[in-house]
Amino acid sequence: MNTRASSGLPQRTRWDAVLMLAGFAFLGHFNRVGISVVGKQLIAGGTFSEVEMGTIYSAFLLVYTICMLPGGWWIDRVGPAAALRWMGIGFGIGGILTGLLGWIGLAPAALWWGLFVVRSAAGAMSTPLHPGAARGVSLWSSFGTRSTANGLVTAGALVGIALTFPGFGGLINALGWPGACIAGGGMLCGFAILWSFVAPPRDESPAEANAGEPGTQRVGLGSLLKNRSLLLLTASYATVGYFQYLFFYWMEFYFGETLKLPESESRNASFTVTMAMAAGMAVGGRCSDELCVRFGVRWGRRMTALVGMGLSALFAVFGVAVSDPKLVVLLFSLALGSLGLCEGLFWTASTELGGRIGGTASAVLNTGGNLGGVIAPVLTPWLAESYGWTTAIGVACAICAIGGGLWMGIAPAASAEAAIEGCPAETPDGEPPG
């Protein structure tokens, strides 16, 4: 018997659930980033200043980060299926309300306060997205395919981000920005309602009774914060967040202001780099699962993290050392693609270390990633202004490499090692290869 097949679900049902989770990630980030497309139009039209619009962006991120741990607790209390359903409905309603505020025809001051409140509430409602998806993967996927599944889910988020500017921009051209927000929110609500009918049950993994590090199964946040491996995992993910958010926030600026690319070429370059990271996430999860089978969980994941994060730092250093825009785009694509190789294993490891409170453990992980992401947009321009872009990106590369090294101190959950070692690899349809 293959002990990695810990879920009682049929293989097709498992992978259907993964595709639905990827759909949640896609639509969640499409709605999350779509406000920046709206904001650009409102700034250009003189409705708000850059600072005023930036405050609305920050309100979402701040509330999202503050509510992350309560969101993880809620996932463990109601189960990931229900948490994701209400996340989709609540976040979708936030998008719809954003559009309705624009249709009402409020004065700029009233519109700003309305958007501030609605986007803050949307930030709170969106917190179960990634921890809930990771917890769902831990319940519905076999041990040996979890990093593959998590990689596909996070790739969905990156595809959503990459397609937001052309996709949401197209909706704005057709419907106006209020109509675009209503359409985006409505799609997310509709998807959540569909999920209500097809979501797997929450308790399909008997192995969860023994999953995670000793002492974490039936206790709370305090025990998780004493788990050395989870803390190191979170610290490493914070470095990933720093590196990612540097590119998410400043990549297009770098292409336009430093490389002097036209706006259309700068957008295309940013799209290419983002899609490269999505591809890395989709591929990296499977690579991690295969390496775990061949070398054991501990070294399989260490190898993925060390190689992925190390190459990411190296390619980024080369990227700022050259001046040919095409070569810069290629090297930055390789850098983000290499970093994407590691994404799935972070979520897999966090839920395993958390055991029965895997949602809370994943929320701890995501809080660390968000904190790293909050620092990058602020520290990067200061370093660039004071010491140049080469130094600013070089610092991010060093941080990323250090984060990869932290994996040398991370021990996997004992149940994961016992489940994977000595077992044959599974193909996506659940059959052993050969």
C-alpha positions in Angstrom: 0.0 0.0 0.0 1.3 3.5 -0.9 1.1 5.4 2.4 1.4 8.6 0.5 -2.1 8.3 -0.7 -3.4 9.6 2.6 -6.7 11.0 1.2 -9.6 8.8 0.5 -10.6 10.8 -2.5 -10.4 9.4 -6.0 -7.4 10.8 -8.0 -9.5 12.8 -10.4 -11.4 14.4 -7.6 -8.1 15.4 -5.9 -6.8 17.1 -9.1 -10.1 18.7 -9.8 -9.9 20.3 -6.3 -6.4 21.5 -7.0 -7.6 23.2 -10.2 -10.4 24.8 -8.3 -8.0 26.1 -5.7 -5.8 27.5 -8.5 -9.0 29.2 -9.9 -9.5 30.8 -6.5 -5.9 32.1 -6.5 -6.3 33.4 -10.0 -9.5 35.3 -9.3 -8.5 36.5 -5.9 -5.3 38.2 -7.2 -7.1 39.4 -10.3 -9.5 41.3 -8.0 -6.7 42.3 -5.5 -4.4 43.8 -8.1 -7.2 45.2 -10.2 -7.6 48.2 -7.9 -4.2 49.4 -9.0 -5.4 49.6 -12.6 -8.4 51.5 -11.3 -6.1 53.7 -9.2 -4.0 54.6 -12.2 -7.1 55.9 -14.0 -8.3 57.8 -10.9 -4.9 59.4 -10.5 -4.7 60.4 -14.2 -8.2 61.9 -14.0 -7.2 64.1 -11.0 -9.7 62.4 -8.6 -7.0 61.3 -6.2 -3.3 62.0 -5.7 -0.7 59.2 -5.8 -0.4 59.4 -2.0 -4.2 59.2 -1.5 -4.5 56.2 -3.8 -1.4 54.6 -2.2 -3.1 54.8 1.2 -6.0 52.8 -0.1 -3.6 50.1 -1.4 -1.8 50.1 1.9 -5.1 49.8 3.9 -5.9 46.5 2.1 -2.4 45.1 2.8 -2.3 46.2 6.4 -5.7 44.7 7.3 -4.8 41.6 5.3 -1.6 41.1 7.3 -3.2 41.9 10.7 -6.1 39.5 10.1 -3.9 36.7 8.7 -3.5 34.8 12.0 -7.2 35.0 13.0 -8.0 33.8 9.4 -5.8 30.8 10.0 -7.6 30.0 13.2 -10.9 30.3 11.4 -9.7 27.9 8.6 -8.9 25.2 11.2 -12.2 25.8 13.0 -14.6 25.6 10.0 -12.4 23.7 7.5 -10.8 25.0 4.3 -13.8 24.3 2.0 -16.1 26.6 4.0 -13.4 29.2 4.7 -12.6 29.5 0.9 -16.3 29.7 0.1 -16.9 32.6 2.4 -13.6 34.2 1.4 -14.7 34.2 -2.2 -18.2 35.5 -1.5 -16.9 38.2 0.9 -14.0 39.3 -1.2 -16.2 39.3 -4.3 -18.8 41.5 -2.6 -16.0 43.9 -1.7 -15.2 44.2 -5.5 -18.9 44.7 -6.3 -19.2 47.4 -3.6 -16.0 49.1 -4.9 -17.8 49.4 -8.3 -21.0 50.6 -6.8 -19.2 53.4 -5.0 -18.0 54.6 -8.4 -21.5 54.4 -9.9 -23.1 56.4 -7.2 -21.2 59.6 -8.2 -19.8 60.5 -4.8 -17.6 63.6 -4.3 -13.9 62.8 -4.2 -13.6 63.0 -0.4 -16.6 60.7 0.1 -15.4 58.3 -2.6 -12.0 58.1 -0.9 -13.4 57.2 2.5 -15.8 54.7 0.9 -12.9 53.0 -1.0 -10.8 53.0 2.2 -13.4 51.2 4.2 -14.4 48.8 1.5 -10.9 47.9 0.5 -9.9 47.4 4.2 -12.9 45.0 4.6 -11.9 43.2 1.4 -8.4 42.8 2.9 -9.8 41.1 5.9 -12.1 38.8 3.9 -9.3 37.7 1.6 -7.0 36.4 4.3 -8.1 32.7 4.0 -7.1 32.5 0.4 -3.5 31.0 0.5 -3.6 29.4 3.9 -6.9 27.9 3.1 -5.7 26.5 -0.2 -2.6 25.1 1.4 -4.7 23.4 4.1 -7.1 22.0 1.5 -4.1 20.5 -0.4 -2.9 18.9 2.9 -6.3 17.3 3.3 -7.2 16.3 -0.2 -3.8 15.5 -1.9 -1.5 12.6 -1.2 1.8 13.3 0.6 3.9 12.8 -2.6 2.0 15.3 -4.7 1.4 18.1 -2.2 4.2 20.4 -3.4 3.1 19.8 -7.0 -0.4 20.8 -6.0 0.7 23.9 -4.0 2.9 24.9 -6.9 0.0 24.8 -9.3 -2.2 26.8 -6.9 0.4 29.6 -6.4 1.1 29.6 -10.2 -2.6 30.5 -10.6 -2.1 33.5 -8.4 0.9 34.7 -10.6 -1.1 34.2 -13.8 -3.9 36.3 -12.2 -1.4 39.1 -11.4 0.2 38.9 -14.9 -3.2 39.1 -16.7 -4.7 41.8 -14.4 -3.3 44.8 -16.4 -4.5 43.6 -19.9 -7.6 41.8 -18.5 -8.9 44.4 -16.0 -7.8 47.2 -18.4 -10.0 45.6 -21.1 -12.9 45.4 -18.7 -12.5 49.1 -17.9 -12.4 50.0 -21.6 -15.7 48.1 -22.1 -17.5 48.8 -18.9 -15.8 51.7 -17.1 -13.9 51.2 -13.9 -17.1 50.7 -11.8 -18.4 48.1 -14.1 -15.0 46.4 -14.2 -14.9 46.1 -10.4 -18.5 44.7 -10.3 -17.6 42.2 -13.1 -14.5 41.1 -11.3 -16.2 40.8 -7.9 -19.2 39.0 -9.5 -16.9 36.4 -11.1 -15.3 35.7 -7.7 -18.7 35.4 -6.0 -19.9 33.0 -8.7 -16.8 30.9 -8.5 -17.3 30.6 -4.7 -20.9 29.5 -5.2 -19.8 26.8 -7.7 -17.2 25.7 -5.1 -19.9 25.2 -2.6 -21.3 22.3 -4.8 -18.0 20.6 -5.8 -15.6 21.1 -2.8 -14.4 17.9 -1.1 -15.2 17.3 2.5 -12.8 18.6 5.2 -11.8 15.3 6.8 -10.6 13.1 4.0 -7.1 12.6 5.4 -6.8 10.0 8.2 -3.0 10.6 8.3 -3.6 14.1 9.6 -4.2 12.6 13.0 -0.4 11.9 13.1 0.9 14.7 11.0 3.1 17.6 12.1 5.7 17.9 14.8 5.0 16.5 18.2 2.9 18.8 20.3 1.3 20.8 17.6 -1.8 18.8 16.8 -4.3 19.8 19.4 -2.9 23.0 20.7 -2.8 26.6 19.5 -0.6 29.4 18.2 1.7 29.4 21.2 3.1 25.9 20.4 3.5 26.8 16.7 5.6 29.8 17.7 7.9 27.5 19.7 8.4 25.2 16.7 12.0 26.0 15.5 11.4 24.6 12.0 8.3 26.6 11.5 10.0 29.8 12.6 13.0 29.2 10.3 10.5 28.4 7.5 8.7 31.6 8.1 11.9 33.6 8.2 13.0 32.1 4.9 9.6 32.9 3.4 10.0 36.5 4.6 13.1 36.7 2.4 11.1 35.3 -0.5 8.4 38.0 0.1 11.1 40.7 0.1 12.5 39.5 -3.2 9.1 39.0 -4.8 7.6 42.3 -3.8 10.7 44.2 -4.9 10.0 43.0 -8.4 6.2 43.3 -8.2 6.3 46.9 -7.1 9.5 48.3 -8.8 10.1 46.1 -11.9 8.1 48.1 -14.3 9.6 51.3 -12.9 13.1 49.9 -13.3 12.4 48.9 -16.9 11.0 52.4 -17.7 13.2 54.7 -15.7 16.5 52.9 -15.7 16.4 51.0 -19.0 14.4 53.7 -20.7 11.9 51.3 -22.3 8.7 52.7 -23.7 5.6 52.1 -21.6 4.3 49.3 -23.8 7.6 47.5 -23.8 8.0 47.9 -20.1 4.6 46.3 -19.5 5.4 43.4 -21.8 8.7 42.9 -20.0 6.9 42.9 -16.6 4.4 40.4 -17.9 7.1 38.1 -19.2 9.0 38.1 -15.9 5.8 37.5 -13.9 4.7 34.6 -16.1 8.2 33.1 -15.8 7.7 32.9 -12.1 4.3 31.3 -12.6 6.0 28.6 -14.8 8.7 28.1 -12.1 6.0 27.5 -9.5 4.2 25.0 -11.6 7.4 23.1 -12.4 9.1 23.5 -9.0 6.4 21.7 -7.0 6.8 18.5 -9.1 10.6 18.7 -8.9 10.4 19.0 -5.2 8.2 16.0 -4.9 10.4 13.9 -7.1 13.6 14.9 -5.2 11.9 14.0 -1.9 11.2 10.5 -3.2 14.8 10.1 -4.3 16.7 11.8 -1.5 14.2 11.9 1.4 12.0 14.8 2.4 14.7 16.7 4.4 17.3 16.8 1.6 14.8 16.9 -1.3 13.4 20.1 0.0 16.7 21.6 1.0 18.1 20.9 -2.5 15.1 22.6 -4.1 15.3 25.7 -1.8 19.1 26.0 -2.0 19.2 25.7 -5.8 16.1 27.7 -6.5 16.9 30.7 -4.2 20.6 30.6 -4.9 20.1 30.7 -8.7 17.4 33.4 -8.2 20.0 35.6 -6.5 22.7 34.9 -9.0 20.5 35.6 -12.1 19.3 38.9 -10.5 22.9 40.0 -9.9 23.7 39.3 -13.5 20.5 41.1 -14.5 21.6 44.4 -13.0 25.1 44.1 -14.3 24.1 44.2 -18.0 22.5 47.0 -20.0 20.9 45.2 -23.0 17.1 45.3 -22.2 16.4 41.9 -23.8 19.2 40.3 -21.7 17.9 42.0 -18.6 14.4 40.6 -19.2 15.8 37.1 -19.8 17.9 37.2 -16.6 15.1 38.6 -14.5 12.8 36.0 -15.9 15.3 33.3 -14.9 15.7 34.9 -11.5 11.9 34.9 -10.7 11.4 31.5 -12.4 14.1 30.0 -10.1 12.5 31.6 -7.1 9.2 30.2 -8.1 10.6 26.6 -7.9 10.5 26.9 -4.1 7.1 28.3 -3.6 5.1 25.1 -3.3 7.4 23.5 -0.8 6.9 26.4 1.7 3.2 25.8 1.8 3.5 22.0 1.9 6.0 22.2 4.8 4.0 24.7 6.8 0.8 22.6 6.8 2.7 19.4 7.7 4.4 21.1 10.6 1.1 22.4 11.8 -0.7 19.1 11.7 -4.3 19.5 12.7 -3.8 23.3 12.9 -2.2 23.5 9.5 -4.3 26.5 8.5 -2.9 28.5 11.4 0.7 27.3 10.6 0.2 28.5 7.0 -1.1 31.8 8.3 2.1 32.2 10.4 4.1 31.5 7.2 2.1 34.0 5.2 2.4 36.7 7.9 6.2 36.4 7.6 6.0 36.6 3.8 3.8 39.7 4.0 6.2 41.4 6.5 9.0 40.8 4.1 6.8 42.2 1.3 5.9 45.3 3.3 9.6 46.2 3.8 10.7 45.8 0.2 8.6 48.6 -1.4 9.9 51.1 1.2 13.5 50.0 1.6 14.2 49.5 -2.2 13.7 53.1 -3.4 15.7 54.4 -0.5 18.6 52.1 -1.3 18.3 52.9 -5.0 18.3 56.7 -4.4 21.1 56.5 -1.9 23.4 53.9 -3.5 21.9 53.0 -6.9 19.7 50.3 -8.3 22.6 47.8 -8.5 23.0 48.0 -4.7 19.3 47.9 -4.1 18.8 44.7 -6.1 22.1 43.3 -4.8 20.8 43.6 -1.2 17.7 41.7 -2.2 19.8 39.0 -3.8 21.9 38.6 -0.6 18.7 38.4 1.5 17.3 35.8 -0.9 20.4 33.7 -0.6 20.4 33.9 3.2 16.8 32.7 3.1 17.8 29.7 1.1 20.5 28.8 3.6 17.9 28.8 6.4 16.6 25.6 5.0 19.6 23.8 6.4 18.0 24.2 9.8 14.5 23.2 8.9 13.4 19.7 9.8 10.3 18.2 8.1 7.4 16.8 10.0 8.2 13.2 11.0 5.0 11.9 9.4 6.1 13.4 6.0 9.4 11.6 6.1 7.7 8.3 7.0 5.1 8.7 4.3 7.4 9.5 1.4 10.7 7.7 2.0 10.8 4.4 0.1 7.5 5.0 -1.8 7.4 5.3 -5.6 6.6 8.6 -7.2 3.0 9.3 -8.3 2.1 10.7 -11.7 -0.7 13.4 -11.7 -3.3 10.7 -12.5 -2.2 8.8 -9.4 -0.5 5.8 -11.1 3.1 4.9 -10.3 5.5 5.6 -13.3 6.5 2.9 -15.6 
